[in-house]
Amino acid sequence: MTQDTSPPTEPLNNEYTAEDIQVLGGREAIRRRPGMYIGSTDQRGLHHLVYEITYNSIDEAMAGCCTKIVVTIRQDNAIRVEDDGRGIPVEIHPTTNMSALETVMTTLHAGAKFGGHTYLVSGGLHGVGASVVNALSSWLKVNIKRDGKLYEQEYRQGIPQSEVAEVGQASDTGTTITFLADEEIFGRVNYDFNTLSERLREMAYLNKELEICLKDERKDSEKTFYFEGGITGFIRHLNRNRAVRHRHPIYIAKPINGVIVETALQYNDGFAESTFSFANCVNTIDGGTHLTGFRSALTRVLNDYAHKNKFLKEDEPNLGGDDVREGLTAVISVKLPEPQFEGQTKAKLGNPEIKSLVESAVGEGLSLYLEEHPDEAKRIIEKCLTAAKAREAARKARDLVVRKSSLDTATLPGKLADCSEKEPSHCELYLVEGDSAGGSAKQGRNRRFQAILPLRGKILNVEKAPSDKMLAHEEIRAIITALGTGIDDEFNWSKLRYHQVILMTDADVDGSHIRTLLLTFFFRHMVELINHGHLFIAQPPLYRIKTTKLQHWIYSEQEREEVLGKLKEAKKVEVQRYKGLGEMSAEQLWETTMNPATRTLVAVGIDDAAKADLIFHTLMGDEVPPRKAFIQAHAKSVKNLDI
């Protein structure tokens, strides 16, 4: 079956004149292309609105002018962010001839964060956060307490409804912003308390002695975060379910050339690296120069110590970056005057000078710690040496996989049914559970752009496996080779052969386990695939409900009950439960799960990397009590459990 589901293309108007050029104002540009400013308009983008407003309050805290922030989810799903900072100025701005408040709330790249006089360090560098949130809200209200007075201004979809008005007296200072995200942009507005909670917890860890409170009026829930230990407590939180190599995290903090460098690290007995980087409290999920400097210092210092103390002989090769980061949990935080982020979503720090500053600060602090704590240093070096031995054992396997993935299609895995399209952005790869389902998928697919890689059995749990064992696993080698990118530090996004990688497993317990194993592999060794939006989960139907005239494919228990309720009058109703993909014919698999016009794909994303890291370790690691506690805590939220 080779159906072409590409949308028909209509001829373009060959005339191209000045009248075809559209000039969008700030508000119109934001509402037309919101993804350029907040990344997406799904749940991740929705939560990003909260973070943008909270970043402004965090900036006040970093300036030493704010001690408490309260974020509230109201009954109507509006968000209120209150702080006890200085309050946004309300006097007339000399350039815009509007109030400073209205300028900040409606003008892109307007703010007090460019000159370095009001804020020495700031997460809201670009001056667009507040104006973006305003433009993407159906309504927004600002209350300012400043100079003994209370001021107020309201907006609708970013348009002010009145001038800034004095509405009362105030005995203190601060800013309160309340907004309702626009359903025209985001669809149904519904915030996740746990997602917001984890991010606000991070912000509190990154700012010692700042109190951050999250309230949920929908469920009468509340959490307050306040940490005197800062990121040292963050490390303990991340490692709380792990067996650690040294009892206390290593903490390093140093101001250098106007930049504050702060890091904490601790080794555990696992195989995965869990390093989180921040710049001015912004989670830089794609790393940047601060992360590069940290990793360089770590590798150099541990090698110097190992050679100096005879753990490594003179003729033995140095420990590699992968060796010194196996089992590492680390947080690197820098606070700097002029951060250069890549894009408004601030996923990566680009300041070139930060690499050397971080490398110098971390190198000096770590060297001193190792000299003063020889027992802990020995345990760390022994952990790295064990990793190095495993790396050497895996080298040949890794070289083979990388070499195969970089050659032409003749060397691709034999069981891979490739597509004829060669442009990666037009190609899909289905990772399919089992040979039977793989056979149906190969017959039912569109051979032009859909490739199929059947996977036999359950793949290796990489959370418990060293790199040599992982790379010796046939199914994992096949995945790496088919994708073409390499893994870990060798991952090269430009070599990705398919821009949609789709996990397609059975709708039963075994299928869920295989999917979790695959997700663990991608999260630990190809996380860029997730961060760039290339990983998806197929949603096969749970049931087929058939009458004499109609056929319904059912994807949830709720949908099943709704359809059966509507068919009460039908004479003959057949309900078939699908537990395996192999139970469907090639035509049925295409119609329900593979046809782009009718299928449902769930994009895999990481709203909170630290939370995801903890969940994967809890579910797939060696420690049984935390896994048991997690399952018991979440048992009531399980749906479609097949026993």
C-alpha positions as CSV (number, residue, x, y, z in Angstrom):
1,M,0.0,0.0,0.0
2,T,1.6,3.2,-1.1
3,Q,-0.7,6.1,-0.5
4,D,0.5,9.6,-1.1
5,T,-0.9,11.9,1.6
6,S,1.1,15.0,0.7
7,P,-1.2,18.1,0.6
8,P,-1.9,19.4,-2.9
9,T,0.1,22.4,-3.9
10,E,-1.5,25.4,-5.5
11,P,0.3,27.6,-8.0
12,L,1.7,30.8,-6.5
13,N,1.1,34.3,-7.8
14,N,4.2,35.0,-9.9
15,E,3.8,38.8,-9.3
16,Y,5.9,40.0,-6.3
17,T,5.6,43.7,-5.5
18,A,6.1,46.1,-2.6
19,E,2.4,45.6,-1.7
20,D,3.2,42.0,-0.9
21,I,5.5,43.0,2.0
22,Q,3.7,43.0,5.3
23,V,5.0,45.0,8.2
24,L,3.7,43.7,11.5
25,G,3.8,45.8,14.7
26,G,5.2,44.2,17.9
27,R,1.8,43.0,19.2
28,E,0.7,41.7,15.8
29,A,4.0,39.9,15.2
30,I,3.8,38.2,18.6
31,R,0.3,37.0,18.1
32,R,1.0,35.9,14.5
33,R,4.2,34.0,15.3
34,P,4.1,33.2,19.1
35,G,6.4,30.2,18.7
36,M,9.3,32.6,17.9
37,Y,9.0,34.1,21.4
38,I,7.9,31.3,23.7
39,G,8.9,28.2,21.7
40,S,5.4,26.7,21.2
41,T,1.8,27.2,21.9
42,D,1.3,23.8,23.7
43,Q,1.6,23.2,27.4
44,R,5.3,24.0,27.4
45,G,4.6,27.4,25.9
46,L,1.7,28.1,28.2
47,H,3.9,27.5,31.2
48,H,6.6,29.6,29.7
49,L,4.3,32.6,30.1
50,V,4.5,32.1,33.9
51,Y,8.2,31.8,33.8
52,E,8.7,35.0,31.8
53,I,6.8,37.1,34.4
54,T,8.5,35.3,37.3
55,Y,11.9,35.9,35.7
56,N,11.2,39.7,36.2
57,S,10.6,39.1,39.9
58,I,13.7,36.9,40.1
59,D,15.7,39.8,38.6
60,E,14.6,42.0,41.5
61,A,15.8,39.3,43.9
62,M,19.2,39.0,42.2
63,A,19.4,42.8,42.5
64,G,18.9,42.4,46.3
65,C,15.5,44.1,46.2
66,C,13.1,41.2,46.5
67,T,12.7,38.6,49.3
68,K,9.4,36.9,48.4
69,I,7.5,35.9,45.3
70,V,4.0,34.4,45.3
71,V,2.7,32.7,42.1
72,T,-1.0,31.8,42.2
73,I,-3.1,29.7,39.8
74,R,-6.6,31.2,40.2
75,Q,-9.9,29.3,39.9
76,D,-10.4,30.6,36.4
77,N,-6.8,29.5,35.4
78,A,-5.5,33.1,35.4
79,I,-2.1,33.5,36.9
80,R,-1.1,36.1,39.5
81,V,2.6,36.8,40.2
82,E,3.4,39.1,43.2
83,D,6.7,40.3,44.5
84,D,8.0,42.7,47.1
85,G,10.5,44.3,44.8
86,R,10.8,48.0,43.9
87,G,7.8,48.1,41.6
88,I,7.9,49.0,37.9
89,P,8.3,52.8,37.4
90,V,5.1,54.6,36.3
91,E,6.4,58.1,35.3
92,I,6.5,59.2,31.6
93,H,9.3,57.6,29.6
94,P,11.3,60.3,27.7
95,T,11.5,58.4,24.4
96,T,8.0,56.7,24.1
97,N,6.0,59.5,25.8
98,M,4.1,56.8,27.6
99,S,4.4,55.7,31.2
100,A,7.4,53.5,31.9
101,L,4.9,50.8,32.9
102,E,3.1,50.9,29.6
103,T,6.3,51.0,27.7
104,V,7.6,47.8,29.4
105,M,4.2,46.0,28.9
106,T,3.7,46.9,25.2
107,T,7.1,47.6,23.6
108,L,9.5,44.9,22.5
109,H,13.0,45.3,23.7
110,A,12.0,47.8,26.4
111,G,13.3,47.3,29.9
112,A,15.8,48.4,32.6
113,K,18.2,45.5,31.8
114,F,20.3,46.9,29.0
115,G,22.5,49.6,30.6
116,G,23.6,47.6,33.7
117,H,22.7,50.4,36.1
118,T,19.4,49.0,37.5
119,Y,20.2,45.3,37.2
120,L,23.8,44.1,37.3
121,V,22.5,40.6,36.3
122,S,19.2,39.7,34.7
123,G,17.4,36.7,33.2
124,G,15.0,38.9,31.2
125,L,17.8,40.2,29.0
126,H,15.8,40.9,25.8
127,G,13.2,43.1,27.4
128,V,10.4,41.2,25.6
129,G,9.0,38.9,28.3
130,A,6.3,41.1,29.8
131,S,5.2,42.5,26.4
132,V,5.0,39.0,24.9
133,V,2.9,37.7,27.8
134,N,0.7,40.7,27.5
135,A,0.2,40.3,23.8
136,L,-0.7,36.6,24.3
137,S,-3.2,37.2,27.1
138,S,-6.9,37.8,26.7
139,W,-6.5,40.2,29.6
140,L,-3.8,41.3,31.9
141,K,-3.7,43.7,34.9
142,V,-0.7,45.3,36.6
143,N,-0.7,46.7,40.1
144,I,2.3,48.7,41.3
145,K,3.1,49.7,44.8
146,R,5.7,52.5,44.7
147,D,6.4,55.8,46.4
148,G,3.6,55.3,48.9
149,K,1.0,54.9,46.2
150,L,-0.9,52.1,44.4
151,Y,-1.2,52.2,40.6
152,E,-3.1,50.1,38.2
153,Q,-3.4,49.5,34.4
154,E,-5.4,46.9,32.4
155,Y,-4.9,45.4,28.9
156,R,-6.8,43.3,26.5
157,Q,-4.7,41.2,24.1
158,G,-1.9,43.6,24.8
159,I,-3.9,46.8,24.2
160,P,-4.1,49.2,27.1
161,Q,-7.7,49.9,28.2
162,S,-6.8,53.1,30.0
163,E,-3.9,55.2,31.3
164,V,-2.0,54.2,34.4
165,A,-4.2,55.2,37.3
166,E,-3.5,55.9,40.9
167,V,-6.0,53.8,42.8
168,G,-4.9,54.0,46.5
169,Q,-2.2,54.2,49.0
170,A,0.6,51.7,49.7
171,S,2.9,51.2,52.7
172,D,5.4,49.0,50.9
173,T,6.6,48.3,47.3
174,G,6.2,45.6,44.7
175,T,4.6,44.5,41.5
176,T,1.6,42.2,40.9
177,I,0.8,41.0,37.4
178,T,-2.4,39.0,36.8
179,F,-3.1,37.5,33.3
180,L,-5.3,35.0,31.5
181,A,-3.6,33.3,28.6
182,D,-5.6,33.7,25.4
183,E,-7.5,30.6,24.3
184,E,-7.3,31.9,20.7
185,I,-3.6,31.2,21.0
186,F,-3.3,28.3,23.4
187,G,-6.6,26.5,23.1
188,R,-7.8,25.2,26.5
189,V,-5.8,26.9,29.3
190,N,-4.9,24.5,32.1
191,Y,-1.7,24.7,34.1
192,D,0.0,21.7,35.8
193,F,0.8,22.4,39.4
194,N,3.7,19.9,39.5
195,T,5.4,21.4,36.4
196,L,5.3,24.9,37.8
197,S,6.3,23.6,41.2
198,E,9.5,21.9,40.0
199,R,10.6,25.0,38.0
200,L,9.9,27.4,40.9
201,R,11.8,25.0,43.2
202,E,14.8,25.3,40.8
203,M,14.6,29.1,41.0
204,A,14.6,29.0,44.8
205,Y,17.6,26.7,44.8
206,L,19.4,29.1,42.6
207,N,18.7,32.1,44.8
208,K,19.7,31.5,48.4
209,E,17.2,32.7,51.0
210,L,14.6,33.8,48.5
211,E,11.1,32.6,49.4
212,I,8.9,31.4,46.5
213,C,5.4,30.3,47.1
214,L,3.1,28.5,44.6
215,K,-0.6,28.5,45.3
216,D,-3.3,26.6,43.4
217,E,-6.8,27.9,44.2
218,R,-8.3,25.3,42.0
219,K,-7.4,22.5,44.4
220,D,-6.5,24.5,47.5
221,S,-2.8,23.4,47.2
222,E,0.3,25.3,48.2
223,K,4.0,24.8,48.3
224,T,6.7,27.2,49.6
225,F,10.4,26.9,48.7
226,Y,13.2,28.5,50.7
227,F,16.8,27.2,50.7
228,E,19.6,28.5,52.8
229,G,22.0,26.0,51.1
230,G,21.2,27.0,47.5
231,I,22.4,24.7,44.8
232,T,24.1,22.3,47.3
233,G,20.5,21.5,48.4
234,F,19.6,21.1,44.8
235,I,22.2,18.4,44.4
236,R,21.0,16.6,47.5
237,H,17.5,16.8,46.1
238,L,18.6,15.3,42.7
239,N,20.6,12.5,44.3
240,R,18.2,11.7,47.1
241,N,17.3,8.2,45.6
242,R,20.9,7.4,44.5
243,A,23.8,5.8,46.2
244,V,26.5,8.5,46.3
245,R,30.3,8.1,46.2
246,H,31.0,10.9,48.7
247,R,28.6,12.1,51.4
248,H,28.7,15.9,50.9
249,P,28.4,17.7,47.5
250,I,31.4,19.7,46.4
251,Y,30.5,23.4,46.4
252,I,32.5,26.1,44.5
253,A,31.5,29.8,44.3
254,K,33.7,32.6,43.1
255,P,33.1,36.2,41.8
256,I,35.5,36.8,38.9
257,N,35.5,39.9,36.6
258,G,32.0,40.9,37.5
259,V,30.6,37.3,37.0
260,I,29.5,35.1,39.8
261,V,30.4,31.4,39.1
262,E,28.7,28.9,41.3
263,T,28.7,25.1,41.0
264,A,27.9,22.0,43.1
265,L,28.6,18.4,42.1
266,Q,28.4,14.9,43.6
267,Y,29.1,11.5,42.1
268,N,26.8,8.5,42.5
269,D,27.0,4.8,41.5
270,G,25.0,5.2,38.4
271,F,26.1,5.4,34.8
272,A,24.2,8.5,33.6
273,E,25.4,12.1,33.8
274,S,22.9,14.6,35.2
275,T,24.3,18.1,34.7
276,F,22.0,21.2,34.7
277,S,23.2,24.6,33.6
278,F,21.8,28.0,34.4
279,A,22.6,31.5,33.4
280,N,21.0,34.3,35.5
281,C,18.6,31.6,36.8
282,V,17.4,30.7,33.3
283,N,17.6,27.0,32.6
284,T,19.9,26.7,29.6
285,I,18.7,23.2,28.5
286,D,21.1,23.3,25.5
287,G,24.1,24.3,27.6
288,G,26.5,26.8,26.3
289,T,29.9,28.3,27.1
290,H,29.4,28.0,30.9
291,L,28.8,24.3,30.6
292,T,31.8,23.9,28.2
293,G,34.1,25.6,30.7
294,F,32.8,23.5,33.6
295,R,33.4,20.2,31.7
296,S,36.9,21.3,30.6
297,A,37.9,22.1,34.1
298,L,36.5,18.9,35.5
299,T,38.4,16.7,33.0
300,R,41.7,18.6,33.4
301,V,41.7,18.7,37.2
302,L,40.8,15.0,37.6
303,N,43.5,14.0,35.2
304,D,46.1,16.2,36.9
305,Y,45.1,14.7,40.3
306,A,45.1,11.1,39.0
307,H,48.6,11.5,37.5
308,K,50.0,13.4,40.4
309,N,48.9,10.8,42.9
310,K,49.8,7.8,40.7
311,F,46.3,6.6,40.0
312,L,47.4,6.9,36.4
313,K,50.9,6.0,35.2
314,E,52.8,8.4,33.0
315,D,52.4,6.2,29.9
316,E,48.6,5.6,30.5
317,P,46.1,7.7,28.5
318,N,44.2,10.4,30.2
319,L,40.6,10.0,31.4
320,G,38.2,11.2,28.8
321,G,35.2,13.5,29.2
322,D,32.8,10.6,29.3
323,D,34.8,8.9,32.0
324,V,34.8,11.8,34.4
325,R,31.1,12.5,33.9
326,E,29.8,9.0,34.4
327,G,27.6,9.0,37.5
328,L,28.0,12.8,37.9
329,T,25.2,15.0,39.2
330,A,26.1,18.7,38.9
331,V,24.6,22.1,38.8
332,I,26.5,25.0,37.1
333,S,25.1,28.5,37.6
334,V,26.5,31.8,36.3
335,K,25.3,35.3,36.9
336,L,26.6,37.8,34.5
337,P,25.8,41.4,33.4
338,E,25.3,40.9,29.6
339,P,24.2,37.3,28.8
340,Q,24.0,36.4,25.1
341,F,21.2,33.8,24.8
342,E,20.4,32.1,21.6
343,G,16.8,32.9,20.9
344,Q,14.1,34.4,23.2
345,T,13.5,31.0,24.8
346,K,17.1,31.3,26.1
347,A,18.1,27.6,25.7
348,K,21.8,28.2,25.2
349,L,24.4,30.7,26.5
350,G,26.7,32.1,23.9
351,N,29.1,34.5,25.8
352,P,32.6,33.4,24.7
353,E,34.4,34.9,27.7
354,I,32.4,32.8,30.1
355,K,34.1,29.6,29.2
356,S,37.5,30.7,30.5
357,L,36.0,32.4,33.6
358,V,34.1,29.2,34.6
359,E,37.1,27.0,33.7
360,S,39.4,29.1,35.9
361,A,37.0,29.3,38.9
362,V,36.0,25.6,38.8
363,G,39.5,24.4,38.2
364,E,40.9,26.3,41.2
365,G,38.1,25.3,43.5
366,L,38.0,21.6,42.5
367,S,41.8,21.3,42.8
368,L,41.7,22.7,46.3
369,Y,38.9,20.4,47.3
370,L,40.6,17.2,46.1
371,E,43.8,18.1,47.9
372,E,41.9,18.7,51.2
373,H,39.7,15.6,50.9
374,P,42.0,12.7,49.7
375,D,39.5,10.0,50.7
376,E,36.7,11.5,48.7
377,A,39.1,12.2,45.8
378,K,40.2,8.6,45.8
379,R,36.6,7.4,45.5
380,I,35.9,9.8,42.7
381,I,39.0,8.8,40.7
382,E,38.3,5.1,41.2
383,K,34.8,5.7,39.7
384,C,36.3,7.5,36.7
385,L,38.9,4.7,36.2
386,T,36.2,2.1,36.2
387,A,34.3,4.1,33.6
388,A,37.5,4.4,31.5
389,K,37.9,0.6,31.4
390,A,34.3,0.2,30.2
391,R,34.9,2.9,27.6
392,E,37.9,1.2,26.2
393,A,35.9,-2.1,26.0
394,A,33.2,-0.2,24.1
395,R,35.5,1.7,21.8
396,K,35.5,-0.9,19.0
397,A,31.7,-1.3,19.1
398,R,31.2,2.5,19.1
399,D,33.6,3.0,16.2
400,L,31.7,0.3,14.3
401,V,28.3,2.0,14.9
402,V,29.5,5.5,14.1
403,R,31.3,4.2,11.0
404,K,28.2,2.4,9.7
405,S,25.9,5.3,10.5
406,S,28.1,7.7,8.4
407,L,28.2,5.5,5.3
408,D,25.6,5.1,2.6
409,T,22.4,3.1,2.9
410,A,24.0,-0.1,1.8
411,T,25.4,-0.4,5.3
412,L,22.2,0.4,7.2
413,P,20.6,-2.3,9.4
414,G,19.4,-5.2,7.3
415,K,15.9,-5.2,8.9
416,L,15.4,-1.5,8.2
417,A,12.9,-0.9,5.5
418,D,14.1,2.6,4.3
419,C,12.0,5.2,2.5
420,S,12.8,6.5,-1.0
421,E,12.8,10.2,0.1
422,K,16.3,11.5,1.0
423,E,15.4,14.9,2.4
424,P,15.5,14.3,6.2
425,S,12.8,16.9,7.0
426,H,10.3,14.9,4.9
427,C,11.2,11.5,6.3
428,E,9.8,9.5,9.2
429,L,11.2,6.5,11.0
430,Y,8.9,4.1,12.9
431,L,10.5,2.1,15.7
432,V,8.1,-0.8,15.9
433,E,7.7,-3.4,18.6
434,G,8.1,-7.0,17.2
435,D,8.6,-8.6,13.8
436,S,4.9,-9.2,13.3
437,A,3.9,-5.6,13.7
438,G,7.0,-4.6,11.8
439,G,5.8,-6.7,8.9
440,S,2.3,-5.1,8.9
441,A,3.9,-1.6,9.2
442,K,6.2,-2.3,6.2
443,Q,3.2,-3.4,4.1
444,G,0.9,-0.6,5.2
445,R,3.3,2.4,5.1
446,N,3.8,5.0,2.5
447,R,7.2,3.9,1.1
448,R,8.0,7.4,-0.2
449,F,8.6,9.0,3.2
450,Q,8.0,6.3,5.9
451,A,10.8,4.0,7.1
452,I,10.3,1.0,9.4
453,L,12.7,-0.5,11.9
454,P,11.3,-3.5,13.7
455,L,12.7,-4.1,17.2
456,R,12.9,-7.7,18.6
457,G,12.1,-8.1,22.3
458,K,12.8,-5.6,25.0
459,I,15.8,-3.4,24.5
460,L,18.5,-3.0,27.1
461,N,17.8,-0.8,30.2
462,V,20.6,1.7,29.7
463,E,20.0,3.2,33.1
464,K,21.7,0.1,34.6
465,A,24.2,-0.6,31.8
466,P,27.7,0.7,31.2
467,S,28.5,2.0,27.7
468,D,30.3,-1.2,26.5
469,K,27.2,-3.3,27.3
470,M,24.9,-0.8,25.7
471,L,26.8,-0.6,22.5
472,A,27.0,-4.4,22.3
473,H,23.2,-4.6,22.3
474,E,22.0,-5.4,18.7
475,E,18.8,-3.4,18.8
476,I,20.4,-0.2,20.2
477,R,23.2,-0.4,17.6
478,A,20.5,-0.7,14.9
479,I,18.7,2.4,16.2
480,I,22.0,4.5,16.3
481,T,23.0,3.3,12.9
482,A,19.6,4.0,11.3
483,L,19.4,7.6,12.7
484,G,23.0,8.4,11.7
485,T,23.7,11.0,14.4
486,G,26.0,9.1,16.8
487,I,25.3,9.4,20.5
488,D,26.4,11.4,23.6
489,D,29.2,13.9,22.9
490,E,29.4,12.6,19.3
491,F,25.8,13.4,18.6
492,N,25.6,15.4,15.4
493,W,22.1,16.7,14.7
494,S,22.9,17.7,11.1
495,K,23.3,14.0,10.2
496,L,19.9,13.0,11.4
497,R,18.3,11.0,8.6
498,Y,14.7,11.3,9.8
499,H,13.2,14.4,11.3
500,Q,10.3,12.4,12.8
501,V,11.2,9.4,14.9
502,I,8.1,7.6,16.0
503,L,7.8,5.0,18.8
504,M,5.1,2.5,17.9
505,T,4.5,-0.2,20.6
506,D,1.5,-2.3,21.7
507,A,-1.2,-0.8,23.9
508,D,-0.5,-3.2,26.8
509,V,1.9,-3.5,29.7
510,D,4.8,-5.0,27.7
511,G,4.3,-2.2,25.1
512,S,4.5,0.5,27.7
513,H,7.6,-1.1,29.2
514,I,9.3,-1.2,25.8
515,R,8.3,2.4,25.2
516,T,9.8,3.4,28.5
517,L,13.1,1.6,27.7
518,L,13.3,3.5,24.4
519,L,12.5,6.8,26.1
520,T,15.2,6.1,28.7
521,F,17.8,5.5,25.9
522,F,16.8,8.7,24.0
523,F,16.8,10.8,27.2
524,R,20.2,9.6,28.3
525,H,22.1,9.4,25.0
526,M,20.2,11.4,22.4
527,V,18.4,14.1,24.4
528,E,18.9,16.7,21.6
529,L,16.4,14.6,19.6
530,I,13.8,15.4,22.2
531,N,14.9,19.0,22.8
532,H,14.5,19.8,19.0
533,G,11.1,18.2,18.8
534,H,11.9,15.1,16.7
535,L,10.7,12.3,18.9
536,F,7.0,11.2,18.9
537,I,4.8,8.4,20.3
538,A,2.2,6.8,18.0
539,Q,-1.2,6.2,19.5
540,P,-2.7,2.9,18.2
541,P,-6.4,2.3,18.9
542,L,-7.5,0.4,22.0
543,Y,-10.7,-0.9,20.5
544,R,-12.7,-1.3,17.3
545,I,-16.4,-0.9,17.6
546,K,-18.3,-2.2,14.6
547,T,-22.0,-2.1,13.7
548,T,-23.6,-3.4,10.5
549,K,-23.1,0.0,8.9
550,L,-20.3,1.8,10.8
551,Q,-16.8,1.2,12.2
552,H,-15.3,3.2,15.0
553,W,-11.6,3.2,16.1
554,I,-11.4,4.0,19.8
555,Y,-8.3,5.5,21.5
556,S,-9.4,5.9,25.1
557,E,-11.8,4.3,27.7
558,Q,-13.8,7.5,27.9
559,E,-14.3,7.5,24.1
560,R,-15.3,3.9,24.2
561,E,-18.1,4.6,26.8
562,E,-19.3,7.6,24.8
563,V,-19.5,5.7,21.5
564,L,-21.3,2.7,23.1
565,G,-23.7,5.1,24.7
566,K,-24.7,6.5,21.3
567,L,-25.0,2.9,19.9
568,K,-27.5,1.6,22.4
569,E,-30.2,1.3,19.8
570,A,-28.0,-0.5,17.3
571,K,-29.0,-4.1,16.7
572,K,-25.5,-5.6,16.5
573,V,-22.5,-4.0,18.1
574,E,-19.1,-5.8,18.1
575,V,-16.3,-4.6,20.4
576,Q,-12.8,-5.8,19.7
577,R,-9.9,-5.0,22.2
578,Y,-6.5,-4.5,20.5
579,K,-3.6,-5.4,22.7
580,G,-1.0,-5.8,19.9
581,L,-0.2,-4.0,16.7
582,G,0.2,-7.4,15.0
583,E,-3.6,-8.0,15.5
584,M,-4.3,-5.3,12.9
585,S,-4.0,-5.8,9.1
586,A,-1.6,-3.6,7.2
587,E,-4.6,-1.5,5.9
588,Q,-5.9,-1.1,9.5
589,L,-2.5,-0.1,10.8
590,W,-2.2,2.5,8.1
591,E,-5.7,3.9,8.7
592,T,-5.4,4.2,12.4
593,T,-1.8,4.8,13.3
594,M,0.3,5.7,10.3
595,N,-1.7,7.9,7.9
596,P,-0.7,11.5,8.6
597,A,-4.3,12.6,7.7
598,T,-5.9,10.5,10.4
599,R,-3.3,9.4,13.0
600,T,-2.5,10.9,16.4
601,L,1.1,11.5,17.4
602,V,2.2,12.7,20.8
603,A,5.3,14.8,20.8
604,V,7.9,13.9,23.5
605,G,9.1,17.0,25.3
606,I,11.0,17.8,28.5
607,D,9.4,20.6,30.4
608,D,11.7,20.0,33.4
609,A,14.9,18.2,32.8
610,A,15.7,17.7,36.5
611,K,12.3,16.1,37.1
612,A,12.6,13.9,34.1
613,D,16.1,12.8,35.2
614,L,14.7,11.8,38.6
615,I,11.8,9.9,37.2
616,F,13.9,7.9,34.8
617,H,16.3,7.0,37.5
618,T,13.6,6.1,39.9
619,L,11.7,3.9,37.5
620,M,14.7,2.3,35.7
621,G,17.6,2.4,38.3
622,D,18.7,-0.1,40.9
623,E,17.1,1.4,44.0
624,V,13.8,-0.6,44.7
625,P,12.3,1.5,47.6
626,P,12.1,4.8,45.6
627,R,10.5,2.9,42.7
628,K,8.0,1.2,44.9
629,A,7.1,4.6,46.6
630,F,6.7,6.2,43.1
631,I,4.4,3.5,41.9
632,Q,2.3,3.6,45.0
633,A,2.0,7.4,44.9
634,H,0.9,7.5,41.2
635,A,-1.2,4.3,41.1
636,K,-4.5,6.1,41.2
637,S,-3.6,8.2,38.1
638,V,-2.9,5.1,35.9
639,K,-5.2,4.7,32.9
640,N,-5.8,1.8,30.6
641,L,-3.9,-0.7,32.8
642,D,-3.8,-4.1,31.1
643,I,-3.4,-7.1,33.5
